[in-house]
């Protein structure tokens, strides 16, 4: 992207004081700063959310700003928790386009057989987002996840897929981390865009079936982290409005929806990298709001290849860089016996209890 012009705007409101409609709106005049009241810098779309300094494989065009937004419906619903009738919960972090590693983690966890068919009874699988980008196996990965999601129902099991920032980026038509091999697997960028469109196979999956966050029993799962400014709206309202926004806003306006901002559940690194004392204080607020005991996230790669925790084990980071792009780490989280046992699993023979 050639145009990196930025401009500074005067602060309007902190997110804590915004209404639900404003928080979920795509109005570019609304600041997305949560922890500061100083003027907020707004960077051109596609540039404000950068993960590293590497160049993208696929270039994108500069996207113009628009001020018009659609009204978000007011939805009042109770926060839902999944039934506690399952023997275990398996949580898998970022896959980033590596089908072989996805198959390895699912088979090691005894969720699927060698042909990729679901076999686990009374089990919940939560994949915390970023299935795609950096690798070239988008079609294989999405088709596998869609297949086992349907198969799991016959085994009294559930497969949950959460949105990550890279799924959101593709819906924003931000293709900086899409590989040429992935584009070619679709038969070209035009076909890939079609599959991610409102009417496309994968576009429908992302917009309608994949959530921003969820609670299973007493554990909250989210891609990057959840701060109190968003948590106070509850799981259902966040998910419903993320779906609404993705279904009704054009790609270029998605850059301005605060839920998709640097402080939102798809991008924030405050929970994973912020100073521990204020971060744990913020986590305690979120836990009280959501009535949970812990939060599990991906997004921030753990360079030591281990599932790490903060705040006395209440915040768990499960992205160990499993994609070959990151060197091919391996780990998944296993919660058993109604949350009384929590394990980091690194192989068939290596397990570490972390609760």
Order of alpha helices (4+ residues) and beta strands (2+ residues): beta-alpha-beta-beta-alpha-beta-alpha-beta-alpha-alpha-alpha-alpha-beta-beta-alpha-alpha-alpha-alpha-beta-beta-beta-beta-beta-beta
